[in-house]
Amino acid sequence: MAEEALATSREEALKAAARIGYPVVLKAVADTLTHKSDVGAVVLNLATPDALGAAYDHMTGALKDHRLVGMLVAQQVRGGLELVLGLHRDPEVGLVVMAGAGGVLLELTKDVAFCAPPVSRDKARDMLKRTRVRLSMSRALSRLTGGAQNATSLVSSSSTPPAPAITTSPTSGSRCMLRR
């Protein structure tokens, strides 16, 4: 999984990037930012502390109308396939797990599948098979050691308490980013 850290100051962001290693991605975190790339709340390929600091300062100024929780500093991963994994608590149904195509494909194709937990590995595999991204995923994941098993493990583990926070971003490459 891509390494990441939540920073609440410029200094914390710089320390996190030094620990993670450059290049990194900087992503604003706020409940009001649902389409981060549309409002400039994501900056890719930050290769130096100066570039990261400048991006941090610019973003905090440009997004001052949003209640920023902080900035996510994440390892920049190149290539691969982006997947989304999410949880939603529906008032009538309860907890629902979502998985499918991530990144910009999420917005363009809405290629996701849903199911109710608990999600076993078999149920996760069947869930991912219901998406169109499964064709690309099987090609991309076959190049990774245990890739398909890792993807189904992430989906199945997302439905067990404590529920993890799951992030979708251009940093994920062929990996899902999962924080517990």
C-alpha positions in Angstrom: 0.0 0.0 0.0 1.1 3.5 -0.6 2.5 5.2 2.5 0.7 8.3 3.7 0.3 10.6 6.7 -2.1 13.3 7.7 -0.4 16.7 8.4 -2.0 19.6 10.2 0.9 22.0 9.5 3.4 22.8 6.8 6.2 21.5 9.1 4.3 18.2 9.7 3.9 17.8 5.9 7.6 18.3 5.4 8.5 15.8 8.1 6.0 13.2 6.7 7.5 13.6 3.2 11.0 13.2 4.5 9.9 10.0 6.2 7.9 8.7 3.2 10.4 9.8 0.5 10.0 12.0 -2.5 8.1 12.4 -4.8 4.9 12.8 -2.9 1.3 13.8 -3.5 -0.4 16.5 -1.4 -4.1 16.3 -1.0 -6.4 18.6 1.1 -8.7 16.8 3.5 -12.1 18.4 4.3 -15.7 17.1 4.3 -16.7 19.7 1.8 -14.1 18.6 -0.8 -15.7 15.8 -2.7 -14.1 16.4 -6.1 -10.6 17.4 -5.1 -8.9 17.6 -8.5 -11.7 19.9 -9.8 -10.8 22.6 -7.1 -7.0 22.2 -7.0 -7.0 20.2 -3.8 -4.5 17.6 -5.2 -0.9 18.3 -6.3 1.1 15.4 -7.8 4.8 14.8 -8.3 6.1 17.0 -5.5 9.8 16.1 -5.7 11.5 18.5 -3.2 10.7 20.1 0.2 10.5 23.5 -1.5 7.9 22.2 -4.0 5.9 20.6 -1.2 6.1 23.7 1.0 4.9 26.0 -1.8 2.0 23.6 -2.7 1.0 23.4 1.0 1.0 27.2 1.3 -0.9 27.7 -2.0 -3.5 25.1 -1.1 -4.2 26.3 2.4 -4.7 29.9 1.0 -6.8 28.8 -2.0 -9.1 26.5 0.1 -9.5 28.8 3.1 -13.3 28.7 2.7 -13.3 25.0 3.4 -12.8 23.6 6.9 -9.6 21.7 6.3 -8.8 18.9 8.6 -5.3 18.8 7.3 -3.3 17.7 4.3 -2.7 14.1 3.3 1.0 13.6 2.3 1.2 10.3 0.3 3.8 8.4 -1.6 3.6 9.0 -5.3 3.0 5.7 -7.1 3.3 5.6 -10.8 1.4 3.4 -13.3 -0.9 0.6 -12.4 -4.7 0.6 -11.8 -6.6 2.8 -9.4 -9.3 1.1 -7.3 -11.8 2.7 -4.9 -13.0 1.1 -1.7 -15.6 2.8 0.4 -18.0 2.4 3.3 -21.4 4.1 3.7 -23.8 3.9 6.5 -27.3 4.0 5.1 -30.0 4.9 7.6 -32.3 2.1 6.4 -29.9 -0.6 5.3 -26.9 0.0 7.6 -23.3 -0.4 6.5 -22.7 -0.9 2.8 -19.3 -1.7 1.1 -18.4 -0.3 -2.3 -15.5 -1.3 -4.6 -14.6 -0.7 -8.2 -12.8 1.7 -10.6 -11.1 4.6 -8.8 -9.6 7.9 -9.6 -11.1 9.9 -12.4 -12.7 6.7 -13.7 -14.9 6.7 -10.6 -16.5 10.0 -11.7 -16.6 9.1 -15.4 -17.9 5.6 -15.3 -19.3 5.0 -11.9 -18.1 1.4 -12.3 -18.6 0.1 -8.8 -20.4 -2.7 -7.0 -22.1 -2.7 -3.6 -22.8 -5.3 -1.0 -23.7 -5.6 2.7 -21.1 -6.8 5.2 -19.7 -9.1 6.3 -17.7 -9.5 3.2 -15.8 -12.8 2.9 -13.0 -13.1 0.3 -15.3 -15.0 -2.0 -18.0 -12.4 -1.7 -15.3 -9.7 -2.4 -14.1 -11.5 -5.4 -17.7 -11.9 -6.7 -18.3 -8.2 -6.0 -15.3 -7.1 -8.0 -16.3 -9.5 -10.9 -19.5 -7.4 -11.2 -17.5 -4.4 -12.3 -16.2 -3.6 -15.8 -12.8 -2.7 -14.3 -12.3 -6.4 -13.5 -10.9 -6.9 -17.0 -8.1 -4.3 -16.5 -7.8 -5.3 -12.9 -7.1 -9.0 -13.8 -4.3 -7.9 -16.2 -2.8 -5.3 -13.8 -3.1 -7.5 -10.7 -1.6 -10.5 -12.5 1.7 -8.6 -12.6 1.7 -8.1 -8.9 2.5 -10.9 -6.4 -0.8 -11.8 -4.8 -2.5 -8.7 -6.3 -5.9 -10.2 -6.8 -5.8 -11.8 -3.3 -4.7 -8.4 -1.8 -7.6 -6.6 -3.5 -10.1 -9.1 -2.3 -8.5 -9.0 1.2 -8.9 -5.2 1.3 -12.5 -5.4 0.4 -13.3 -8.1 2.9 -11.4 -6.5 5.7 -13.2 -3.2 5.1 -16.4 -4.6 6.4 -15.1 -5.7 9.8 -15.0 -3.3 12.8 -13.3 -1.1 13.4 -14.2 0.4 10.1 -11.1 1.8 8.3 -10.8 5.1 6.6 -10.3 4.5 3.0 -8.7 7.0 0.6 -9.0 7.1 -3.2 -6.5 9.3 -5.0 -4.0 9.5 -7.9 -1.4 8.2 -5.5 -2.8 4.8 -5.3 -1.5 3.4 -8.5 -2.2 -0.3 -8.5 -2.8 -0.2 -4.8 -5.7 0.7 -2.6 -4.8 3.0 0.3 -6.3 1.9 3.6 -5.9 3.5 7.0 -7.2 1.9 10.2 
